[in-house]
Amino acid sequence: MENLEHFFLLTGILLCVSVLATLLSARSGIPILLIFLFVGMLAGESGPGGIEFGSYTLAYSIGNLALAIILLDGGMRTRMETFRVGLKPALSMATLGVVVTSGVTGVIAVYILDLSWLHGLLLGAIVGSTDAAAVFSLLSGKGMHLNQRVGASLEIESGTNDPMAIFLTLTLIGLITGEMSGVGETLLFLLTQFGIGSVAGILGGMLLVQMIKRFELAPGLYPILVMGFGLTLFAFTALLEGSGFLAVYLAGLVLGNSRLRDMESILPVLDGLAWLSQIGLFLVLGLLISPADMWAMALPAILISLALIFIARPLAVLVSLVPFFRFNRREIGFISWVGLRGAVPIVLAIFPLMAGLPEGMMLFNVAFFVVLVSLLVQGSTIPQMARLLRVEVPPESAPHRRSMLGIFQEDDFEMFLYTVSSESIDGVVVRNLTFPPHCRVAAVFRGDNLLPASGSTRLAMGDMLCVIGRSNHLKTLNNMFGGDLDAARSKARAFFGDFILDADAQMRDIGLMYGVDVDESEASLNLGDFMLIHSNGHPVVGDNFSRYDMIWTVADVDGDKVLKVGLRDDETEKL
């Protein structure tokens, strides 16, 4: 009983310290996952905590469990529309990119560490993939608003590149130990990992959606059902020799895009579980490392880390994105920089130890050091790089809060909360507002008072509005109420230019109005078609190019249709 109480005490203290450390991360800019790792190292036997932990098998099991939950939650928060612009480049980086990264890093490791070719390539495979936990955490927690193509490519890549890294790692270990031989066996292993993982994930997600639709449960039980189903799917897919990581990510994607009313109770709990998984995973990995052994490999590990960051990752991204001409140099540069390494390389580094390779501990220490350098150098500078490379777009207006009403099982009505903070609607009578169909102001709060939401109610600055509508109305409602509209327009002009034009305007008329010498071959086009001709792919907000000594920037889209375009002089910028 005394040992159990000590265990609970240590666990509670570590969790509290880790949670409170998020405040330090927010103020200092240090990646939160790096802080979790350091807390674990300080709690270990080499630190003041003195906790003895050396079970690589248990750490491997905890790592798989945590990553499964993190990927499930990440898939649920990935919007299907991002696949329109990010799927193909992300899959290219998740396959070809991992191979190139692993190969280049492995070759460099051979010469730096004086390893055999197979052992050097094994180290490259271990650190070859980006980490979903690190990417999801840092991109969502830094308040950045990346253009959709860049953000989607990074998120989908991090959620789908684990199978290739696992395949390369297990294949190379098999070749070193003599347990795997032949190209046919190797290719079959790769195909089963991706093929079974993809099919199991999509079918499993569809099955989970039907279960939630048909079973009437207490709200608190739905997230438990989702987590239990996700872990079951992960294990079942692994038993079929497919990628459990890919399966749970795709299942989460299918579920998250189904717009079920019960998602209101599922998402917050899964978010908390994902945080708990990240904390637990990085604490355990921190406990596992011996700082003395790690620092003994510091110099060669730093050289390998820098080679990975500045040579292998940029080369892999460049090769992977060559077929996709829609990426400009700034976007390629930013994607190269967000090659974050995290928990996955450390978990993969346990494989050689479990296989009994004599070089296993050295590979583990180097991989751990690579993760530290990646999180410290890349993770702490992502916002600065986003601003430097100009891959951010102005934030879209959004309600302070939104929640489903639970009336319909699918495509439910939602309640959106807005604060009146724009002079354009200050003093306006509710009946004079033009709402989308089936949208209503349900309540108006002024100070501590609830006002009647009648047509004669006159809005005032600071009023809190409860608006009822559906998600397809959100864009219109945001334009009406979403924050200080005057300030938003000012930011939009600074980014897109002083002139924001409708896409149905004729290029000939634009040329006459703004003094643009338009070629006769393009004069008959409308502005939307003109933008599509020069977009080289699916357009997203922020896409821009220089022509006729002007910068043309996509300001609004609906699917592949350009709705608005920003126009400014090309005096200081050549794209």
N, C-alpha and C positions, 0 to 999 in steps of 0.2 A: 504494500500500500504506500509506503514511504517513497519507493522508486516511482510509482505511478504518479504521485503528487508532484514529485520533482519534474517528471516528464511534462505534465500539464503546465506547471509553472514556467518551464523553459519555452514550451510551445507558445503559450500565451504572450510571454515577453517578446519573443522573436516576431510574432505576428503584429503586436502593437508597435514595436519599433519599426518594422517594415512599412506599416501603413502610415505612421507619422513621418517616415522618411520621404513620402511622396511630397510633403510640403517643402522639404529641402530641395528636392528635384525641381519643383516648380519655380523656386526662387533662384536657384543656382544654375539651372540649365543642364545639370548632370543627368544623363539618362537614368530613369528610375530602376531599370533592370540592372544597371551597373551597381547601384546602391544596394539592391537586394543581394547581389553577389558578394559585395564587401561585408554586408551584415553577416552572411553565412560564413565567410572566411574568418571574421572576428569571433564568431561563436564557436569555431572549430578548435581542435586540440592545439593548434599552433597559435591561437589567439587567446584573448582574455577569457572567452567563454569556456574553453577547455572541453568541449563536447567531442568525444571520440566517435568517429563515424568513418568506416572504411569499406562498406558493402557496396561494391560496384553493381552487383546484381539488383539490389534494392533500389539504388539510384537509377538504374536503367528502367526498372518497372515504374518508378515514380515519374520519370521523364516521359515515358510513353503515355501514362495516364494523363499527366498535365497537358501535354501537347495535343492529345485528342480533344480535351475540353476546350483548349484555346482555339484550335482550328474549327471546332463546331461553332463556337461563338463568333469567330471571324467570318465564317461562311454565312451565318445568319445576318450579319451586318453588311455584307457585300450586295449591292443592288444589281439586279440582273441587267439593267441598262448599261452598266459599266462594261459588260462583256461585249457590247456592240463595238466599242473602241479599243478595248484592252486585251481581249482573249488571245488573238493570234500572236501579237508581240510578246505577251506574257508566257504563252506556251513555248515560244521559241527560246526565250531566256531560261525557262524552267527545264529545258532539255539540252539544246545545243549550248546555251550559255553556261550551264553547270559543267558540261563536258569541257568546254574551253577553259573555264576558270580552274577546274580541277587539274587539267593537263598542264597549264602554264605554271600554276602554283607548285605542282608536283615536280616539274623540271627544275624550278628554282630551288626547291627544298633539297633535291638530290645533291646539288653543288654546295649549298650552305651547310647542310647537316652531314654531308658525306654518306648518304644513304644509298641503298640499291635502288634501281629504277622502280621496282614494284612497291617498295616501302615509301619512296618519295611520292609516287602517284597516289598511294593510299592516304598519305597526309593531305594531299591536294583534294581528294574526294571527300575527306572528313570535313574540311572547311569550305567545300565548294558551293554550298547552297546558302541562300539568304534565309533568315529566320522569321517565321510568321509572328511569333510572340514579340520580337523586337520591332518589326515593321508595323504591325497593327498598333502597338503601344505608342511608338514614337510619332507616327503619322497622325494618329487621332488625338494625341495628347499635347501637341505643340501649337494648336490653334492655327494651323496653316490651311490655306484653301488652294490646293494644287489644281491645275487644269485637269479635266476629267481623264484625258488620255494618259497622262503621267501617273496620276494617283491610281487609276484602275490597273495599269500595267504592273505597278509595284505590288499592289495588294494581291492580285491574282497570281503573280509570279511566286510570292512568298508562300501562298497557300497550296501551290501545286508543284514546287520544285523538290520537295523532300523525297518522292519516290526515286528520282534520278540519282540523288546523292546516296540514298540507301543502296540502290542497285550497284553503283560504282564501288561503294565501300565493301559490301558483301562479296562482290565479284573479285575484287583485288585480294581480300582476305582468303577467299577460296583458292585463288591462284597461288598465293604464298604458301598456304598450308597443303596444297595439292588436292583439295576437296572438290574443286571445280575445274573442268578442262573442256575445251572445245567452244567454237563460236556459236554453234547451234544451241547449246545449253545456256550460254550467256544471253543470247537474244530472246530465248523463250522466257527466261527469268524476267527480262525487261518488259516484254509484252504482257506477261501475266500481272506484273505489278501495276502497270498503267491500265490495262484492259479491264481486269477484274475490279480494281479500285474504282474506275469510272462508272462501270455498270452498277456495282453494288451501291455506290454513293447516290446515284440518280434514282434507282429503284427504291432504295431505303428511304430517301427523302420523300418520295411520293407516298410510300406506305405510311410514314410517320404523319404526313399531312392528313391522310384519310383517317388514321387512328384518332387524331385530335378532333377532327370534324365529328366523328361518330360517337366518341365516348364523352359522356357528361361527367366531369370530375370537378372536385373542389379546385378553385383557382391555383392554390398552392401546390397541387399535385402535378400540374402540367409541366413545370420546369423539371421536376424529378423524372417524369416520364421521358422528356426529351433527352436529359442527360443519360438515363439508363439505356434508352434506345441507341444513343450515340456510341456509348461504350460497347454495347452488344454488337453494333454494326462494325466497329473498329476491330473487335476480336474475331468476329465471324469472317470478315474480309481477310484478315491476316491468316486465319486457318485455311482459307482457300488460296493462300500465297499471293494475294493481291495487296495493294497499298492501303492499309487502314487509315493513314493520314489523309490520303486523297479522298477516300470514301466519306469520312466524317465531314470534311470541308464541303464536298458537293452536297451531302445531305443537309447540312446547315444552310447552304445556298438555296436549295429547293424550298426548305421550310421558311426561311426568312423572307422569301419573295412571294409567299402564298397569301399574305395579308389576311390572316385569320384573326378573329377578334381576341382569341386567347393569347396572341403574341404580347399583349399588354402585360400579362403576368409572367410570361416566359422570359422576355428579353432582360428585364432588370436582374432577375435571379441568375441567369446565365452570365451576365456581365460580372456579377459578384463572384461567381464560381471561376470565371476566367482570371479575374484578379487573384483569387486565392491560389489558383493553379500556377500563375506566374510567380507569386511570392514563394510558394512551397517549392517549386522547381528550382528557382535560382538560389534559395537558401540551402537546399540539399546539395546542389552542385558546388556552392561555396564551402559547405562543410567537407566536401570530398577532397578538395584540393589541399595540398601541402605547400604553403607559400615558399618555404625554403627550396623545395624541389623545382617549383615553377620559376623562381628567380634565377636558379642555376642555368636555365635555358633562356634567360631574358634576351641576350644579345641576338642569337640566331632567330629567336621567335619574333623579335621586333623587325628584323630584316625581312622575314617571310610575311609578316603582317603588312608592312609597307609595300612589298611587291604585290601582295594580293589587292590592296586598296588602289594603288596607282598604276599597276600594269595589268594584272590578270582580269580584274573586274571590268575596267574600261574596255579592254580588248574584247572580252566576252560580250559585253553589251553592244559594242559596235558591230561585231560579227552577227549577233542575233537580230539586230534591228536593221541590217542592210536592206532586206526586202521591203521594209516598211518606210517608204520615203516621207511619210507624213511627220516623222520625228525630225525636229531641227537640232542643231548642234547644242543649244542650251538644254533642251530636254534630254538628249543623250548624256550630256555631262551630269545632269542632276540624277538621272537613273543610275549612272555609274557610281555616283557618290553614295546612294542609298543601298549599298550592297551590305547591309547589316548582318553580322554574324551574332548568334545568340545561343539559345539552349540546344538547338539541333546539332551543331558541330560537337558540343561537349558530350551529348548523348551518343553520337556516332563514335566519338573517341573512346567510349567504353567498349565498343565491339572488339577491337584488337586485344584489350585486356581479358575479355571473356573468352576469346579464342586462344589465349595463352601465348601470344606473340612476345618474344623477348624485348622487342622495341616498344611494346604497348604503353608503358608508363611514360616514356619519352614523347611518344606521339600525343598522349593525353595532355601532358604539360604544355606542349607547344600549341595544341589546339585551344586550350584554355587561355593561354596568353594572347592568341590571335583574337579571341572573342573580346577580351578586355580592351585590347587596342582598338578594335573595330567600334565598340560601344563608346569608348572615350573620344576617339578622333572623329569618327563619322557621326555617331549618335548625338554628340553634343553640339554639332555644327550644322545640322540639317536645316533649321530655320534660316540661318545666315546664308547657306548655299542656295536655298530657295529664292531668297531676295536677290542675291548676287546674280543668279542665272535667270531671274525673272520668269519663273514657272508658276507663280501664284496668280490667281485671278481675284478680283474684288469679291468679298463674301456676299452671298445672296441673303436677302432678307429672310427671316424665319420667325415663327411664333416663339414666345418665351417657353411655352409648353404645349404639348399636344397629347391627347389620349383618346383611345377608342371608346365609344359609348356602349359597346356590347349588345347592340340591337340585332345586327345581322351576323351570320357566321362568316361570310366573306364580303369584301368591299363595304365594310362597316362605316357608318358616320363617325366623325371625330369631333372633338372639341378643341379649338385652337384659342390660345390666350395671347392677346396683343395689348400693348400699351400705346395710347395715342401720344405720339411724340413728334408729329410732323405738323407744321402750320397749315399744310394743304388740306387737312381734315379737321383742324381745330375750329369749332363752332358750326360744323356741318350737321344738319338734321339727318337722322338715320334714314328716313324715307327717300332722301335725295342721293343716297349712295347706290351705285349700280352693282348688285351682287350677281355672281354666277347662279344658275338654276339650283334650287333646293338648298341654298345657303341663307342663314339667318343670324342676326345678332341675338343671342339667347339671354344675355345679361350684360349690364353695364355697372361697374363698380367705380364710385368716386369717393376717395378716402375710405372711410369705414362704412359707407352707405351703399346699399343695393338700389339702383334706380330701375324703373320699369323700362324694359327694352321695347318701347313702342316706337312707332314711326315718327312721333313728334319729339323724341328725345334728342337734345342737342349735345353733341360731343364736345369735350374740353380736353386741353392738354393734361396728360397724366391719368386719364381714364383707363381702366382696365376692361377690355372687351372679351367676352366669351362668345366665340363665333362657331356655329355648327356648320359642318360641310364635309366633303369627302376629299381624299388625298389628291384627286385630279383637279380640285379647285385651289390647291394650296398656292400655286404660283400666282394666280390672280389675287388671292387674299393677301399674300405677302406684299405684292405691289401696292395694295390699298393701305395696309396697316403695319407692315413689317419694319418697325424702327423709324429712325429719323430719315424720311425719304429725301429730304433736301441734302443731308450729308451723304446719303448713299449715291445720289446723282452726282455729287461733287467728286466722290471717289471714282465713280464710273467714268466721268469725263477725264480725270487724270490718267486712267488706264487706257480707255478706248479712244479718247480724243474728244475734241469739243463737239464734233458732229456725229450723232448716232442716227443712222438712217434705216428706214424700213427696207427689207430685202426685195420688195417688189418694185422699187424705184428703178428706172431705166438708166443704164450706164451713159447713154447719150445726154440725158437730162442732168445727171450728176456732173458730167464733164462741163456742160455749159454753166451750171450753177456755181461750181467750186473751182473753175479754171483748170480742169484736168484734161490734158490732151489725149483723149481715148482713141485707141486704134479703131479703124473702121470695122475690123473683124469682130470687135467686142462691143461696139456701140449699140447693137440691137439687143444685147443681153440684158436681163434684169440683174440687179445686184446679187441676188441669191445664187443665180446660175454662174455668175462671174466668180463668186467665192468658191463654189464647188469645183470649178475648173482648176483652180489654183490650190485646192486643199489637199489633193493626193490622198484622199481617204475620207473616213467619217469625220465630219467637222465637229469640233468642240469649242466651247467658249474659251477665248484666249488665243485660238489659232490666228496667226497673222503672217503677212508677207509684205514685201515692198514692191510697188509697181507705180509707174507714172509719178515718181518722186513723192509718193504718199504711202503711209502705213495703213493697210486694210486689216481690221481685227474683227473676228466673229464675236458679237456681243450677246447673242441669244440664239438658241437652236431648239428645235422640236424633232427629236430623232435625227435623221440625216438632212432635215430641212433647215436652212439658215433663215432666221427671222429678222435679226437686226445686225447691223455692221457699223463699227466705229471707224472714223476716218480722221487722220491727222497728218501733218507735214512730216516728211522723212528728212529731217534736218540733222538729227543727232544719232539716228539708229539705222543700221543696215542689217537686215536679218538674212 
